[in-house]
Amino acid sequence: MNDKYLTISAITRYLKAKLDLDENLQTVFLKGEISNFKAHTSGHFYFSLKDENSKINAIMFRSNASKVLFKPSDGMKVLVTGRISIYEAMGGYQIYVDEMLEDGVGNLYIAFEQLKEKLGKEGLFSKEHKKKIPKIPKRIGIITASTGAAIKDILTTIQRRFPICETILFPTLVQGENAKEDIALKIRKAQEYDLDVLIVGRGGGSIEDLWPFNEEVVARAIYDSKVPIISAVGHEVDFTIADFVADLRAPTPTAAAELAVPNMSDLRKHIDQLNIRLNESIYKKVNYLKLYLDSLKNSFVIKNPMIMYENKKQNLDLINTKLNDLMLGKVDKYKNEIEKIKKSYVLTNPKLLYKDKIINLKNIIDKLELLNPLNILSRGYSITYFNDKALKSIKKINKEDILNIRLKDGFIETKVLNIKEEK
């Protein structure tokens, strides 16, 4: 009964055989952009080829990869030759590449990386410079082509999600030689309007089509903008310099509109939830206050208000009593101290204090008299001077020297006639 059911392996082998026998798939020529490139240690290349709508896995074995004259990397546009088959283990079709050539846009990718490195070093991509996108904008500016899928998708999404939001279109060129200057001009022009958010972008396309959004003049205009900017360039897999500089990057123009405005239905639900929470909070607050009021009404003090007055009066009496006792205690203390002073030995015998002072003074005078050198002269002693200096020895005296002798009541001037040293 189960004979009609095939295994996964069986159907995969069947499809692989079909592809391998199809002459149109034995030699195919594809062009696309490299993504997810990996050079394996075995020497094989694993990568994907993509355009604006599709993607195919690719493998290039070492024997052919060694013949490639350039270094493949993500973002490069290439021309490949190979065959289409199925990798049975994964069940997916892929191209087995025999030959790979650059498609002439390798220089663009190099220019992209160089500008990205330059602006990154200058801080144009830093998070601290990113402005917040308001949750509920009133007016949104849109910089894109006036025709095409991008503007239709943005306007349709905003109208569906948040129809009360006003939109202002700043139509601009989005590809071609003059597009970069026009985009930068419109970004600066938008600063003159009272905008909450600015969406800058376009729909998908080749790297050449998206290149105006990789220009330095556009990057600096985005960085200098006072209005928060959402970049919406290309499809989800596309990245431009504008994406790195912008305050927020959206994978598509539709996603940019979704990021710019809230969903009205979500807002209504949120408001309803807030209303419910507010009502519950008010209800709880009212009930709490009612219970508190009831407790006050039933309190002993409210029912017997005189008790509170009586308690206060009793406390006042206690305070008065303590204050009086404290004051009386202080007075008694000071009275006792005064009585002690009045009965002190000095106050009762002031002459004794005076007598002691006289005795001390007399003792000092006596000591000074004893030390006075003139008192020595009154007892018959004298002082001999030579050259105004008191003599202590005869060793410095010569005959005929003039000496002054101080006595009790005057001086005698004399000449040395003879010097006799005591033996």
C-alpha positions in Angstrom: 0.0 0.0 0.0 3.0 2.3 0.7 4.7 1.5 -2.6 3.4 4.8 -4.2 5.3 6.9 -1.6 8.9 8.0 -2.5 11.7 8.7 -0.1 13.3 12.2 0.0 16.5 10.7 -1.4 14.7 9.1 -4.3 12.9 12.3 -5.4 16.2 14.3 -4.9 18.1 11.8 -7.1 15.3 12.0 -9.7 15.5 15.8 -9.9 19.3 15.8 -9.9 19.2 13.4 -12.9 16.7 15.6 -14.7 19.0 18.7 -14.2 22.1 16.8 -15.1 20.6 15.6 -18.4 19.2 19.0 -19.4 21.6 20.4 -22.0 20.5 23.9 -21.3 21.9 23.6 -17.7 25.2 22.0 -18.6 26.8 25.3 -19.5 25.2 28.4 -18.2 26.4 32.0 -18.0 25.3 34.0 -15.0 26.0 37.5 -13.6 25.3 38.6 -10.1 26.7 40.0 -6.9 28.8 37.9 -4.5 27.5 37.5 -1.0 28.5 35.2 2.0 31.8 34.5 0.3 34.1 32.0 2.0 37.5 30.7 0.9 37.7 27.2 2.5 41.1 25.9 3.7 40.7 23.1 1.1 41.0 25.8 -1.6 37.3 25.6 -2.7 35.2 28.8 -2.9 31.7 28.8 -1.3 29.4 31.8 -2.0 26.1 33.0 -3.2 25.2 35.0 -6.3 22.3 37.4 -6.1 20.4 40.1 -7.9 17.6 42.3 -6.7 15.1 39.4 -6.7 16.8 36.1 -6.4 19.8 34.2 -5.0 21.6 31.0 -5.9 24.3 29.1 -4.0 27.6 28.5 -5.8 30.7 26.4 -5.3 34.0 26.6 -7.2 36.4 23.7 -6.7 40.1 24.3 -6.0 41.2 23.3 -9.5 39.1 26.2 -11.0 39.4 28.6 -8.1 43.2 28.6 -8.3 42.8 30.1 -11.8 40.9 33.2 -10.6 43.1 36.3 -11.1 41.4 38.5 -8.5 40.3 38.1 -4.8 36.6 37.6 -4.7 34.7 39.3 -1.8 31.2 40.2 -0.8 29.6 42.9 -2.9 31.6 42.2 -6.1 29.7 41.9 -9.4 31.0 38.9 -11.3 30.4 36.9 -14.5 30.5 33.1 -14.0 30.3 30.1 -16.2 29.3 26.7 -14.9 26.6 24.0 -14.7 23.4 23.7 -12.6 22.9 20.6 -10.5 21.5 19.6 -7.1 23.5 18.9 -4.0 21.7 15.8 -2.7 22.6 16.2 0.9 20.9 19.5 1.2 18.3 19.0 -1.6 19.1 22.5 -3.0 20.1 23.4 -6.5 23.4 25.3 -7.0 25.8 26.3 -9.7 29.2 24.6 -10.0 31.4 27.4 -11.3 34.2 26.7 -13.7 35.2 30.2 -14.5 34.7 33.6 -12.8 35.4 37.1 -14.1 34.9 40.6 -12.7 31.9 42.5 -14.0 33.4 45.9 -14.0 32.0 47.1 -10.6 34.8 45.9 -8.5 36.1 49.4 -8.3 32.8 50.6 -6.9 33.0 48.1 -4.1 36.5 49.2 -3.3 35.3 52.8 -3.3 32.5 51.8 -1.0 34.9 50.2 1.5 37.3 53.1 1.4 34.6 55.7 2.1 33.1 53.5 4.8 36.5 53.3 6.5 37.1 57.0 6.2 33.7 58.1 7.6 33.9 55.4 10.3 37.2 56.9 11.6 35.6 60.3 11.6 32.8 59.0 13.9 29.9 59.4 11.4 28.7 55.9 12.3 29.1 56.3 16.1 26.1 55.4 18.3 26.4 58.5 20.4 25.4 60.6 17.4 22.3 58.6 16.7 19.1 60.5 17.4 16.0 58.7 18.7 13.0 58.1 16.5 9.9 59.6 18.1 7.2 57.0 19.0 4.3 59.1 17.8 5.3 61.6 15.0 3.0 64.3 13.8 4.8 65.1 10.5 7.1 62.9 8.4 9.2 64.0 5.5 9.9 61.6 2.7 12.9 62.0 0.3 12.6 59.6 -2.7 11.4 59.6 -6.3 7.9 61.0 -6.8 7.0 57.9 -8.8 7.7 54.2 -8.3 7.1 51.5 -5.8 9.0 53.1 -2.9 6.8 56.2 -2.4 3.6 54.1 -2.9 4.7 51.6 -0.3 5.7 54.2 2.2 2.5 56.3 1.8 0.3 53.2 1.8 1.9 51.8 5.0 1.6 55.1 6.8 -2.0 55.6 5.8 -2.8 52.1 6.9 -1.0 52.2 10.2 -1.3 55.8 11.4 -3.5 57.9 9.1 -3.5 61.0 11.3 0.2 61.6 10.6 1.0 64.3 8.0 3.5 63.5 5.2 5.6 65.8 3.1 7.3 64.5 -0.1 10.5 66.0 -1.2 10.8 64.5 -4.7 14.4 63.7 -5.7 16.5 61.9 -8.3 17.5 58.5 -6.9 19.9 57.3 -9.5 22.2 58.8 -12.1 25.1 61.3 -12.1 23.1 64.2 -10.5 21.3 62.2 -7.9 23.8 62.6 -5.1 23.6 66.4 -5.2 19.8 66.4 -5.4 19.4 64.0 -2.5 21.8 66.1 -0.3 19.9 69.3 -1.3 16.6 67.8 -0.4 17.9 66.6 3.0 19.1 70.2 3.7 15.8 71.6 2.4 13.8 69.3 4.8 15.5 71.0 7.8 13.4 74.1 7.2 10.2 72.2 7.9 8.9 71.2 11.3 9.5 67.4 10.9 9.6 64.7 13.5 11.2 62.1 11.2 12.7 62.0 7.7 12.7 58.9 5.5 15.4 58.8 2.9 15.6 56.0 0.3 14.5 54.2 -2.8 13.5 50.8 -4.0 15.9 48.0 -5.0 18.3 47.9 -7.9 21.9 47.1 -8.9 24.9 48.5 -7.0 25.1 51.2 -9.8 21.5 52.2 -9.2 22.0 52.5 -5.5 25.3 54.2 -5.7 24.1 57.8 -5.0 23.4 56.6 -1.5 27.1 55.6 -1.2 28.3 59.1 -1.9 30.1 61.2 0.7 28.0 64.3 0.1 24.8 62.4 0.9 26.4 60.8 4.0 27.5 64.2 5.4 24.0 65.7 4.7 22.4 62.8 6.7 25.0 63.3 9.5 24.3 67.0 9.7 20.6 66.6 9.8 18.8 67.8 13.0 15.8 65.7 12.1 16.1 61.9 12.9 16.6 60.0 9.6 15.5 56.5 8.7 17.3 55.1 5.7 15.3 52.9 3.3 17.6 52.0 0.4 17.0 48.9 -1.7 16.0 45.5 -0.4 16.9 43.6 2.8 20.3 42.4 1.6 21.4 45.8 0.3 23.6 48.0 2.5 24.8 51.5 1.7 26.8 54.2 3.4 23.6 56.0 4.1 22.4 53.1 6.2 25.5 53.4 8.4 25.2 57.1 8.9 21.4 57.3 9.4 19.9 57.2 12.9 18.0 54.0 12.0 18.3 51.6 9.0 15.2 49.9 7.5 15.6 46.9 5.2 12.9 48.2 2.8 10.9 51.4 2.2 7.8 49.6 3.6 9.7 48.6 6.7 10.9 52.3 7.1 7.3 53.4 7.2 6.5 50.8 9.8 9.4 52.0 11.9 8.4 55.6 11.5 4.8 55.4 12.7 3.0 53.3 15.3 0.1 51.0 14.4 -3.2 52.8 15.2 -4.9 49.6 16.4 -1.9 48.9 18.7 -2.2 52.4 20.1 -5.9 52.0 20.8 -5.2 48.7 22.6 -2.5 50.4 24.6 -4.7 53.3 25.5 -7.5 50.9 26.5 -5.0 49.0 28.7 -3.9 52.3 30.2 -7.5 53.3 30.8 -8.2 50.0 32.6 -5.1 50.3 34.7 -5.9 53.9 35.5 -9.5 53.0 36.6 -8.2 50.2 38.7 -5.6 52.5 40.3 -8.3 55.1 41.0 -10.6 52.5 42.4 -7.9 51.1 44.7 -7.0 54.6 45.8 -10.6 55.6 46.6 -11.2 52.4 48.5 -8.0 52.9 50.5 -9.0 56.5 51.3 -12.4 55.4 52.3 -11.0 52.8 54.7 -8.6 55.4 56.0 -11.5 57.8 56.6 -13.5 55.2 58.3 -10.6 54.4 60.6 -10.3 58.1 61.5 -14.0 58.4 62.1 -14.0 55.4 64.4 -10.8 56.4 66.2 -10.9 56.9 69.9 -9.6 60.5 69.7 -12.2 61.6 67.2 -15.0 60.1 69.3 -13.5 61.6 72.5 -11.8 64.8 71.4 -11.6 66.2 74.9 -9.2 63.4 75.8 -6.6 64.8 73.4 -7.0 68.2 75.1 -6.7 66.8 78.5 -3.6 64.8 77.6 -2.0 68.0 76.2 -3.0 69.9 79.4 -1.5 67.2 81.6 1.7 67.2 79.6 1.9 71.0 79.9 1.5 70.8 83.7 4.3 68.2 83.9 6.6 70.5 81.8 5.8 73.5 84.0 6.6 71.5 87.1 9.9 70.3 85.7 10.8 73.8 84.6 10.0 75.3 88.1 12.1 72.5 89.8 14.9 73.2 87.4 14.9 76.9 88.0 14.7 76.5 91.8 17.5 74.1 91.7 19.7 76.5 89.8 18.9 79.3 92.2 19.7 77.2 95.3 23.0 76.2 93.7 24.0 79.7 93.0 23.0 80.8 96.6 25.2 78.1 98.1 28.1 79.1 96.0 27.7 82.8 97.1 27.6 81.7 100.7 30.8 79.7 100.3 32.5 82.7 98.8 31.3 85.0 101.6 32.7 82.7 104.2 36.0 82.2 102.5 39.3 82.9 104.5 40.4 85.7 102.2 37.2 87.7 102.5 37.0 87.2 106.3 40.7 88.2 106.8 41.7 90.6 104.0 44.7 92.0 106.0 46.3 88.6 106.0 46.4 88.7 102.3 47.9 92.2 102.3 50.5 91.2 105.0 51.7 88.3 103.0 52.3 90.6 100.0 54.4 93.0 102.2 56.6 90.1 103.5 57.2 88.9 100.0 58.1 92.4 98.8 60.6 92.9 101.7 62.3 89.5 101.0 62.8 90.6 97.3 64.2 94.0 98.4 66.6 92.3 100.8 67.8 90.0 98.0 68.4 92.9 95.7 70.4 94.8 98.4 72.6 91.8 98.9 73.3 91.6 95.2 73.9 95.4 94.8 77.7 95.9 94.2 77.7 99.4 95.6 76.8 98.1 99.0 80.2 96.3 99.0 82.0 99.6 98.6 80.4 100.9 101.8 82.3 98.3 103.7 85.7 99.7 102.6 86.1 97.9 99.3 86.9 99.6 96.0 86.9 98.8 92.2 89.9 99.6 90.0 89.2 100.4 86.3 91.6 100.5 83.4 90.3 101.8 80.1 86.8 101.6 81.5 87.1 97.9 82.4 87.3 96.5 85.9 90.7 95.0 86.6 90.9 91.4 87.9 94.7 91.0 87.5 97.9 93.0 87.4 99.2 91.2 84.4 97.8 93.7 81.9 99.1 96.8 83.9 102.4 98.6 83.1 104.2 101.4 84.9 102.9 104.9 84.2 99.4 103.6 83.3 96.5 105.7 84.5 94.0 103.9 86.7 90.5 104.9 88.1 89.6 103.7 91.5 85.9 103.7 92.5 85.1 104.2 96.1 81.8 104.5 97.9 81.5 108.2 97.4 83.6 108.9 94.3 86.6 108.2 91.9 90.4 108.6 92.3 92.6 108.8 89.3 96.2 107.5 89.9 99.4 106.6 88.0 101.1 103.3 88.4 104.6 103.8 90.0 105.4 100.3 90.8 104.0 96.8 90.2 104.5 94.1 92.7 103.3 90.6 91.9 102.2 88.5 94.9 104.1 85.3 95.4 
